[in-house]
Amino acid sequence: MRDECDLLHVVTNDDIPARRKAFGRAIVWASAALLIGVAAAQTFERSGTQDLGFENWRPTIYAYVLWAGCLCWAQVLVRGEQGKRVLFVLPAVLFVVSLAVFPLIFGLIIAFSDWNLSSPTGRKFNGLDNLRQMWADPFYWNALLNMIWYMLVITVEYAIAFGLALLLNSQIQARKFFRMAFLILLMLSPFAVSWMIGKSMLEPHFDLFARLARFIGVENLSFFESPEMARFVIIALDAWTYIPFMMIMFLVGLQAIPKKAQEASKVDGASSLKLEGASGLAQAKKADFVTRHGRLYCERCLCDPHKTYGKFGSACIEVHYAAEAMSEMDVPDQTRLEDLKCLCANCHRIVHAEFRSAQQQTK
C-alpha cells in the first residue's frame, strides 16, 4: 500500500461525470465541423463555383481559433487534472501548427497556379506547368546544388560547435575568456557581421586580407572572382556568425545535465572517478544490487536494515570501492559495478580503518 505522501506528486484520474465528458467531445466535434464547413465554403468561392460573399480568408482563421479554444477547453472537461497538464503545451503546439500548416497549404496552391499579380484575371490553375518549367531551368539546379553544399557545411558547423561546447564545458584554463570571445559575435547583428564586417575585410583593393596577400607576394587577390570562391566565402562568413550560436545551445544543454546522471554514465568504463561517495555511482550500484538480490543488505555482516527500520532501511547501506581506496586511484583506472560493495555504515568504517592500518604497516 502506498502512503499519502507517495502520491503527493501523482495526478490520478478524476471522477468526471459522463455528461461533462459528452459535452467536451461535442464542442470539439461541433467546432471542427464549423471549421471544415467554413474552409470548404471559402474554397468553393475562390474557385468560382459559388458566391457566398467572403472577401478574404479571415473567417477560416476565426473558425480555427474557435476550434483551438474548444479543444483546449475540452481537455479539462474530459480529462480533468490531466487535461490541465496538457494545457501547458497544447496552445503552443496549436500556434506552431497554424504557422506551419496554413503557409504550407498556401504554398502548395501557388505551386500549381499561374499567378501574375499584374494580371486582371488573377490566379489560374495550370497543373504541372510550373514543375516542368522549374525542371528545365538551370538556375534552379544551381540553387539546389548550393543548398546541398550549405546543408553539408551546416553538419560540419554543428560538429565544430559541439566540440567547442565540450571543450568549454570541461575544466580548462581561461575558460571564461574563451566563452566571452566566442559569444561576442552573438551580441552583434548577423547583418553587421556577415555583410559590413565581412565585405569590408574581403574588399579586393584595400581590405585586410588583400593587404596581407600583397605583403606575401600575391597580387590581385579576389574572393568573388569565381562561383566556387564566392560559395566558400559565404560559407566561411556563415560559420563565423552561427557557430557561436550553435555552441551556446550545446553548452546550455551540457550544463543542464544533472551531475548524478554524469556520474552514473561513468560507471562502466569511466576513468578517474575519484569520489567514492558519488551519488550517481552509488545509486547505480544500489539499483543493480536490488535487481540481483531483491533488497539492500550489508555484504559483509549480512545485516538487513529493512527488518529493523522498514522502508527507510536502505538509508543505512553505503557503497564502498572494494579493490582499493578511491583516493589512491590513478587516472587510467576504470570503475565497474563489480568493483563496488554495499556495506552498512559500521562495516564501511571498519573497512576504511583496516585499509589505513594496512597502509601504515607497509610503510
N, C-alpha and C positions, 0 to 999 in steps of 0.2 A: 504493500500500500504506500502510495506517495503521500508525503505530508503536504500541508497547505503551502509551506514555504517553497517546496519544489515546484509548485505551479504558479509561482509569483510572476514569472515572465512568459508563461504559456497561455496563448489565446485559444480558448476552447470554442466549440461550436455553440452559437446562441440558439435558444428555443424560439424560433421565429414562426409566427402563425402562417398558415397556408395562404390566407387571403393576402397577407403582406407580400409573400413571395410571388403570388399570381399577379398582383398589381405591379410589382417591379418588372416582371417579364413583359407584362402588357405594354408598359410605357416604352420599353426598349423596342419592341416589335412595331408599335404604332409610329414612333419617331423614325425608325428605319424605313418603314413603308412610305412615310411622308417624304423622306429624303430621296428615295428611289423615284417616287412619282414626280417630284419637282425637277429632278435631274433629267428624267425622261421627257417631261413636257418641254423643258428648255432645249433639249437636244432636237426634238421634233420641230421646234420653232426655228432653230438655227439652220436646220436642213431645208426649210421652206415648206414642210408638209402642212403645218398649221400655224395660224397667227393667234397667239394667246396673250399678246401684249407685254411680254417680258422685254425690258430694254437692255438688261445685262445679266450677268451670272450671279448677282448678289443673292437672289432667292435661294439658290443652291447652297451658297455659303451659310446663309442664315439657317437653312434646314440642317446642315452638317453640325453647326454649333448647337442647335436644339437636340439633335441625336446624341452628340457627345455629352451634353449635360444630363440627359436622361440615362445614358449608360453609366455615368458616374453615380448618379442618384440610385440607380437600381442595384449597384454593388452593395450599398449599405442596406437597402431594403431586403435583398435576397440573402446576403451573406453575413450581415450583422457586423460584428467586430472585425472579422476577417476582411470584409469589404472596406472598412476604414483604412486598413493597411494598404489595400490596393490603390486607394486614392492618393497615396504618396507618389505613385508612379504613373497611374493611368492618364491624368490630364497632360502630363509632359509627353507621353507616348502619342496621344491623340494629336497634340500640337505638331509634333515632328512628322507624323503621318500626313497631316494636312499640308505641310510644307514640302513633302516629298511626292505624295501621290498625285495631287492636283497638277503641279507643274509637269510631272511625267505624262499624265494623260494629255495635257495640252500640247506637249512636245510631240507625242505620237500623232495627234491630229494634224499638226503643222507638217510633219514628215510626209504625210500622204496628201498634201494640199498644194495648190498653186496659189500663192497669196502675195499679190503685188499691192503694197499699201497705197500706191498712187492710182490703182485701177478703180474705176467706179463700180465694177461688178463685184468686188470683194473676193473672198476666198472661194476657190473651186477645188473639188476633189479631182486629183489626177493620178491616183493609183500608185504605181511603182515608178513613175517617170523621174521623180527626184532621186531614187536609189540608182536608177540606170545612169543618170547624169553624174552622180557622185562617183560611181564605179569607173567611169571613163575620164574622170578629172585627175590630172597628175598632181594638182595642188593638194587634193585630198590624201593621196598616198604619201606625199611628202609630209603632211601634217601628222598622219598616222605613224610614220616612221619616227618623227620627232617625239611623239607621245610615248612610243615604245622605249626609246632611249631615255626619256625622262623617268619612266617607271623603273627601269633598271638602275638608274642613278639614285632614285629615291631609296631603293633597297640598300644600296651601299651607304647612303647617308644615315639610314636607320642603324646599320651595323656600327658605323663610326660613333654615332650619338650614344648608342648603348655601351660601347667600350669606354667612352669618356664618362658616362654616368657611373659605371662600375668603378672607374678609377677615382672619381671624386667622392664616391660613397665609402671608399676604404680610408684607412688612416695613413695618409701620405703627408709629406712636408708641404707647407704653403697651400694647404687645401682651400682655405678661404680666399686666397689671392686668385687661384685658378678659377674658382667659381665666379668670382666677380669679373674676371677677364672674359669668360665665356658669356656671361649674362649681360655684358654691356650692350651687345648688339640687339638684345631683346628690348632695351629701353628706347631704341631708335625706330623710326618708321621703316618698314621694308622698302618703301619707295625711296627713302633717303639713302639707305644702304646700297640697294641694288642698282639704282639709276644715278643719283647725284654723285655719290662717292665712287661707285664702280666705274661709271663712264668717265669721270674726271681722272681716275687713275689709269684708264686704258686709252686715253686720247693719244693718237699716233704721233703727235709732234712735241707736246710739252708735258705729257703726263709722267708720273713717277717711273713706271716700267719702261717707257720709251727712253728716258734718260739713262736708266740702268743698262738697257740694251746697248745704247750708243757708247756707254762707258766701257763695256766689254768687247766692243767692236762690231756689233750687229746694227746695221743701218736699215732705215725704212721699215721698222717693225710695225706690223698692223695686226690687230686682234680680230678684225672683222673682214679680212680680205677673201675668205672662203667660207662656204656654209659649214664645213666641219669645224673650223676655228671659231666661228661665231657660236655654234652649238656648244662647244667646250667652254667658252667664256660665260655663256648664260648659265650653264650647269654649275660652274665654279661660283658664280655670284649667288645662285640659289642655295648651294651648300653653305656658303659663308653666312647667309642670312638665317637659314632654318635649322641647321644642325644644332645651334644652341637651344632653340625651342624644343626640338625633339629630345635633346639631352636633359633639359629640366623636367620634362614629362617623365622620362625614365627614372630620373633621380628621385622625384617625388614618389613614384611607385616603389622604388627600392627602399626608401627610408620609411615608407608606410608598412613594410613587412614587420610583423612583431618579432621581437628578439627571441621569443620562445620558439617560433617557427624556424628561425635561422639556426638556433642551437640544435633543434630536433633534426634538421636537414643534414647536420654534420655527423650524425650518429654513425652511419655506415660509410667508412672511407673518408672521414674528415681528418684534417691534420691540425696539430697544435691547439687542441681543445684543452685549455688549461684549467677550467673550473670544474671541480668535481661536483659541486652543488648546482650546476647549471640546470635551470628549471625545465628547459625543453628536453635535455638529456635524461633527467630523472623521470619526467613524465613518460618518455618513450620507453624506458626500461620498465617502469611500473605497469604500463599498459601491456607490454609484452609478457610480463610475469603473470598478470591476471588472466591473460588469454591462455597461457600454458597451464596454470595451476588453479584457476578459478577464484583466487583471493590472494591478498598480500599477507605474507608472514616472513619472519626472520629466517634466512637460510643458514644461520649459524646455530642459534639456540632453539630454532623451530617454534619460537613464541608466536602465538596467534592473537594479535591485539583485538581482533574483532569479537572474540569471546568475552573480553572484559569491557571494551568501550563501544561495541556495536558498530554502527556505520561510520563513526569517527575514528575507528582504529587504524585506518590507513595512514592517518597523520603521524603515527608513531614509526612508520617504516621510512628509512632513508636509503639512499643509493651510494654505494662505495665502489671505487675502482679497484678491482681485485688484483691486478697484475703488479702495480706499483703506485706510489703516491703521485697524484696528478701534478703536483708542483715539480716533480722530477722528470716529467715527460719532455722529450725532445720534440722539435718541430716535425720530423718525419713520422712520429708515432701516429698510429691510426686507432680510432676508437670504434669498437663494436659492442653490440648489446651483450655478447657473450663475455666481455671483459668486465661487466658490472655485476654487482651483487646487491640484493635487497636485504638490509640489516635493520634491526631495531636500534634505537638510539644508544643503548648501553653497549651492545656489541660493536657498533660503529666506533665508539670512543675507545674501546678495548683494542680494536684492530689498529687504530692510529697510534695508540700507546705502544703496542708491540712493534710496530714499524719503527717508531722513533728509538726504541730500545735496541732493535737490531742494527740501526744505523750507528748508534754510539758504540756498540761492540765492534763493528767492523772498523771504526776509526781507531 
